[in-house]
Amino acid sequence: MKIVHISPSSPYNDYWGYQENILPKHQKMLGHEVTLIITNKMHENGRVVEVPEADYILKDGVRVIRMKSKSHSSLRPLARRLDSWLDVYSTLESIKPDFIYHHGMVSSTMKQVVKYKKKINPNCVIVQDNHLDYNIGFSKESKKGKLANWFYKRANKKTLPYVSRVYGVTPWRMVYAIKNYGVPIEKADVLIMGADDEKINFANKDQIRKSIRERYNIKDTDLLIVTGGKIDRRKNIHLLINACKTFDNVKLIVFGNIMDDVKEELEKALENNPNTHYIGWIPADGVYDYFLSADLVMFPGQHSVLWEQACACKVPAVFMRWDGMDHVNNGGNSDFVFPITEEDLRDKIEELNYTEKYYKMKNVALSEKTDVYLYSNIAKKSIECAHSINE
């Protein structure tokens, strides 16, 4: 099957660990011919920069086509941004895909995708996904946010009849797509993000655990908690650091870059604190090793893709409780905490400090129940509607 991914807004770096990197890779591994049409923007030294348009093949066999976004220059700046698109029609006409995966619901590029289906290949299956929710979507309180929501709801209403499935990357984001963009319930589903199987070194887990613990002088009998990511106030990492201070046998490793809004409090929490090791930024692939070394992973704040990656590494995890985020608990591998205070976090750590409940969580985490967070399985689900329709 010929599969084309279209990601009309996101910056893209080859071989990074985002959905646009890993999902096409694993679809290719399933034996399909896969092309990714992406912007000509990428991350470089903390900024987003433009690179030349290009057409090339990655080491994993996925074809990448970089395009510059287009817009009507006569429109006002906000309208121009809302109505920007990638000029994909002629490329689709050339490739003749059987399946198109459009990332996001906030681009006018879908008009050209629907045009291809209507004029060239009526049997082409189109799916979309949604990465926005009520925290990171367009604000309904501002004039610009109201305009954006109105524009994209109107645009999606015209294209949704030609779309077979709309995936929320979390249950909450599926609900957001239904309520905010009018996606019919029967077309809505969840396709979670996860981790790249090939990057998780399960075979050497024991050696990785031993090496990392020796590096930071952590005993094998200590309960090692790992957390990190982009550390801002909403992640509540400073509260977790303080919560770990009072335990004799609990150690905490924190990775990632510290944002200015929490820098002062976090640095204060780290002072004279032998229980916590702040190790700074680490490469995306290195995160998996730290998860493998942990007894427990804790994320007491806003969601990030690291949640699902921790689950994929088959380690017990604790997350801040959010409505519509229960997908990170598949049969008991995870637990939740709310409200988020130092006292509540201490109580949760005490509850799981090598207790009977902890070992039950660990047994589930190590079982096949957490295989759902591996992209080899996510890739299979991502194209299942193509098979069901063709059957």
C-alpha atoms as one frame of an Amber mdcrd trajectory, in Angstrom:
protein
   0.000   0.000   0.000   1.196   3.511  -0.812   0.953   5.724   2.278   1.471
   9.485   2.360   1.753  11.443   5.586   1.123  15.171   5.420   2.231  17.349
   8.331   1.469  20.887   7.142   2.526  22.914  10.170   5.195  21.232  12.271
   8.944  21.777  12.081  10.671  18.488  11.317  14.137  17.078  12.012  15.239
  13.786  10.497  15.490  10.859  12.941  14.015  12.669  15.939  11.523  10.939
  18.218   8.276  12.676  17.307   5.182  11.000  15.876   5.989  12.274  12.365
   9.324  10.430  12.589   8.356   7.144  14.191   4.909   6.355  12.763   6.014
   6.468   9.080   9.106   4.429   9.984   7.066   1.621  11.511   4.536   1.660
   8.685   7.491   1.208   6.337   8.663  -1.719   8.478   5.235  -3.285   7.923
   6.062  -3.411   4.212   4.322  -0.299   2.884   5.697   2.421   0.602   5.721
   5.532   2.796   6.219   9.217   1.966   6.178  12.145   4.391   5.287  15.596
   3.062   6.459  18.136   5.600   7.308  21.826   5.923  10.735  23.251   5.149
  11.134  24.216   8.814  13.285  22.500  11.415  14.599  22.973  14.949  18.110
  24.382  15.240  19.757  25.549  18.483  16.450  26.197  20.191  14.942  28.087
  17.239  12.778  27.172  14.271  14.565  27.900  10.996  13.732  27.442   7.312
  15.781  25.078   5.149  15.703  24.567   1.364  12.862  22.569  -0.144  14.029
  19.012  -0.748  13.110  15.451  -1.738  15.178  12.612  -0.242  15.102   9.105
   1.252  15.857   8.397   4.931  17.936   5.427   6.100  14.743   3.643   7.139
  13.403   3.942   3.570  10.813   6.666   4.178  10.739   9.345   1.471  10.686
  12.938   2.785   9.445  15.862   0.694   9.970  19.291   2.222   7.721  22.117
   1.005   7.405  25.788   1.781   3.995  26.858   3.084   1.856  29.006   0.804
  -0.754  31.630   1.614  -2.712  34.425  -0.033  -0.516  37.509   0.265  -3.532
  39.784  -0.127  -5.059  38.621   3.155  -4.450  40.236   6.525  -1.652  38.545
   8.578  -3.936  36.463  10.839  -6.165  35.298   7.968  -3.056  34.549   5.893
  -1.700  32.350   8.664  -4.999  30.534   9.175  -5.374  29.853   5.452  -1.798
  28.688   4.814  -1.241  25.333   3.123   1.256  23.008   1.517   0.796  22.715
  -2.244   0.506  18.925  -2.255  -1.955  18.202  -5.065   0.505  17.618  -7.913
   2.701  15.508  -5.626  -0.260  13.346  -4.626  -1.203  13.058  -8.287   2.315
  11.778  -9.013   2.570   9.333  -6.067  -1.049   8.116  -6.258  -1.331   7.059
  -2.603  -3.912   4.561  -1.382  -3.862   5.984   2.158  -3.282   9.541   3.365
  -2.583  10.381   7.005  -3.060  14.128   7.606  -1.509  15.322  10.873  -3.731
  17.897  12.564  -7.042  19.613  11.883  -5.824  23.193  11.526  -4.608  23.500
   7.938  -6.149  24.356   4.589  -4.002  21.626   3.029  -6.939  19.244   3.514
  -8.701  20.959   0.599  -6.057  19.582  -1.762  -6.183  16.142  -0.142  -9.940
  15.966  -0.733  -9.448  17.257  -4.289  -7.054  14.343  -4.938  -9.563  11.808
  -3.592 -12.422  13.238  -5.670 -10.528  13.651  -8.944  -7.770  11.025  -8.953
  -8.425   8.189  -6.510 -11.942   7.882  -5.013 -10.825   4.733  -3.176  -8.054
   6.536  -1.280  -8.594   6.326   2.487  -8.007   9.573   4.378  -7.468   9.840
   8.125  -6.623  12.826  10.306  -5.416  13.189  13.842  -5.781  15.897  16.453
  -3.051  17.025  18.867  -4.949  19.957  20.414  -7.001  20.076  23.599  -8.504
  22.702  25.874  -5.073  23.538  27.325  -3.100  23.936  24.095  -5.825  24.732
  21.560  -6.934  28.176  20.415  -8.303  30.212  23.311 -12.031  30.846  23.105
 -11.588  33.928  25.273  -9.665  35.990  22.720 -10.906  37.483  19.459  -8.127
  35.745  17.519  -8.908  32.417  19.200 -12.611  32.698  18.390 -11.795  33.490
  14.762  -9.394  30.542  14.506 -11.898  28.110  16.013 -14.656  29.352  13.719
 -12.418  29.139  10.632 -11.175  25.604  11.260 -14.571  24.259  12.329 -15.998
  25.602   9.058 -13.078  24.189   7.041 -13.335  20.733   8.648 -17.082  20.620
   8.075 -16.386  20.693   4.325 -13.695  17.995   4.358 -14.895  15.582   7.057
 -17.336  13.762   4.718 -14.271  12.461   2.829 -12.360  11.407   5.979 -12.696
   7.835   7.222 -11.259   8.275  10.718 -10.152  11.086  13.035  -7.740  10.051
  15.771  -7.174  11.948  18.984  -3.682  11.241  20.266  -5.239  11.077  23.744
  -8.860  10.356  24.708  -9.247  13.998  25.737  -8.060  15.175  22.324 -10.516
  12.843  20.643 -13.311  14.506  22.626 -11.905  17.927  21.690 -12.061  17.002
  17.990 -15.680  15.907  18.373 -16.817  18.984  20.278 -14.628  21.638  18.674
 -14.529  20.536  15.028 -17.757  18.578  14.701 -16.197  15.171  14.074 -18.957
  12.524  14.001 -18.637  10.169  16.979 -18.643   7.123  14.692 -15.535   8.467
  12.913 -13.619   9.286  16.103 -11.043   7.044  17.765  -7.859   7.237  19.830
  -4.393   6.582  18.412  -1.966   7.128  21.248   1.618   8.218  20.865   4.306
   5.975  22.296   7.899   4.848  21.954  10.051   3.426  19.168  10.592  -0.278
  19.931  14.037  -0.202  18.319  15.274   2.504  20.698  14.372   0.677  23.938
  17.194  -1.682  24.901  15.159  -4.236  26.834  17.813  -6.927  26.319  20.390
  -4.957  28.338  18.018  -3.517  30.930  19.865  -5.004  33.932  23.231  -3.638
  32.791  21.720  -0.208  32.041  20.112  -0.126  35.485  23.397  -1.053  37.179
  25.463   1.442  35.158  23.224   4.448  35.798  22.886   3.682  39.497  26.654
   3.350  39.873  27.135   6.654  38.042  25.101   8.510  40.663  25.994   6.332
  43.688  22.459   4.985  44.028  22.072   1.699  45.891  20.251  -1.207  44.317
  17.913  -1.165  47.324  17.018   2.519  46.841  13.706   3.355  45.175  14.864
   5.267  42.103  12.332   7.732  40.665  12.966   9.345  37.264  11.264  12.447
  35.838  12.039  15.259  33.434  11.387  16.897  30.086  10.791  20.562  29.440
  10.690  21.700  33.047   8.288  24.594  33.506   5.985  25.487  36.395   3.102
  23.416  35.047   5.185  20.229  35.312   5.415  20.585  39.152   8.890  19.007
  39.242   9.980  21.395  42.022   7.237  19.967  44.247   8.366  16.407  43.517
  11.970  17.278  44.410  10.856  18.624  47.784   8.632  15.596  48.358  11.576
  13.220  47.898  13.776  14.987  50.472  12.285  13.267  53.510  12.901   9.640
  52.446  16.080   7.756  53.354  15.796   5.165  50.581  14.309   7.284  47.767
  16.480   8.837  45.064  15.327  11.089  42.221  16.922  11.735  38.814  15.667
  14.806  36.937  16.587  15.430  33.292  15.739  18.249  30.895  15.988  21.998
  30.442  14.709  24.312  33.172  12.434  27.166  32.069  12.693  30.637  33.600
   9.236  30.554  35.234  10.337  27.891  37.731  14.122  28.228  37.720  14.461
  29.997  41.086  12.207  27.568  42.972  13.739  24.512  41.364  17.300  25.606
  42.125  16.268  26.240  45.734  14.729  22.764  45.947  18.000  21.253  44.676
  20.159  23.003  47.313  21.606  20.657  49.954  19.518  17.813  48.566  21.537
  14.576  48.275  18.424  12.635  47.258  18.062  14.377  43.873  20.411  14.364
  40.876  19.696  16.981  38.221  21.507  15.843  35.059  20.396  18.486  32.544
  19.398  17.850  28.943  19.892  14.365  27.485  19.302  13.117  23.901  15.829
  11.754  23.191  17.108   8.187  22.766  18.945   8.420  26.104  15.682   9.040
  27.934  14.706   5.408  27.393  17.784   4.195  29.297  16.899   6.346  32.298
  13.353   4.992  32.276  14.746   1.442  32.146  16.932   2.188  35.187  14.012
   3.486  37.255  11.830   1.712  39.787   9.178   4.368  39.303   8.600   7.203
  36.826   6.636  10.218  38.063   5.122  13.088  36.078   3.100  15.250  38.498
   2.117  17.938  35.989   1.012  18.688  32.450   1.025  15.885  29.879   3.874
  15.285  27.470   4.681  12.391  25.127   7.145  11.219  27.779   4.177   9.784
  29.657   3.473   7.198  26.971   7.200   6.590  26.416   7.613   5.720  30.095
   4.735   3.250  29.852   6.357   1.697  26.774   9.539   1.105  28.794   7.520
  -1.200  31.072   8.181   0.684  34.301   5.496   1.553  36.897   4.468   5.184
  36.601   2.550   7.870  38.471   0.874  10.764  36.671  -1.140  13.793  37.624
  -4.801  12.887  37.244  -6.410  14.531  34.229  -9.864  13.866  32.858  -9.572
  11.883  29.637  -5.999  10.733  30.260  -6.659   7.267  31.642  -5.096   5.651
  28.561  -1.707   5.635  30.328  -3.131   3.069  32.740  -3.743  -0.172  30.863
  -4.741  -2.722  33.481  -2.781  -1.314  36.407   0.692  -0.341  35.163   0.159
   3.251  36.335  -1.374   5.245  39.159  -2.543   8.837  39.523  -2.236  11.618
  42.074  -4.314  14.746  42.669  -4.211  17.373  44.031  -0.530  18.101  43.466
   1.090  19.243  46.694   4.324  18.195  48.387   2.292  16.334  50.998   0.204
  14.457  48.418   3.313  13.505  46.458   5.017  12.266  49.645   1.951  10.183
  50.465   1.950   8.648  46.986   5.653   7.790  47.187   5.089   6.219  50.615
   2.180   4.223  49.173   4.470   2.789  46.462   7.772   2.497  48.324   8.311
  -1.221  47.578   4.821  -2.015  48.834   2.420  -4.755  47.724   0.632  -2.221
  45.523   3.935  -1.285  43.871   4.772  -4.883  42.994   1.316  -5.393  41.477
   1.903  -2.314  39.290   5.332  -3.622  38.335   3.959  -7.002  37.266   1.423
  -5.329  34.974   4.041  -2.900  33.610   6.282  -5.840  32.676   3.437  -7.704
  30.982   2.117  -7.568  27.418  -0.474  -5.005  28.540   2.092  -2.234  27.989
   2.861  -3.400  24.440   0.104  -1.019  23.286   2.554   1.856  23.839   5.047
   0.508  21.275   4.967   2.036  17.799   5.076  -1.380  16.138   1.521  -1.856
  17.442   0.475   1.780  17.042   1.483   1.625  13.365  -0.763  -1.399  12.811
  -3.734   0.387  14.338  -3.058   3.562  12.342  -3.926   1.808   9.075  -6.568
  -0.654  10.265  -9.438   1.366   8.792  -7.871   0.999   5.320  -8.023  -2.770
   5.657 -11.561  -2.792   7.071 -12.869  -0.526   4.291 -11.169  -2.542   1.552
 -12.504  -5.788   2.999
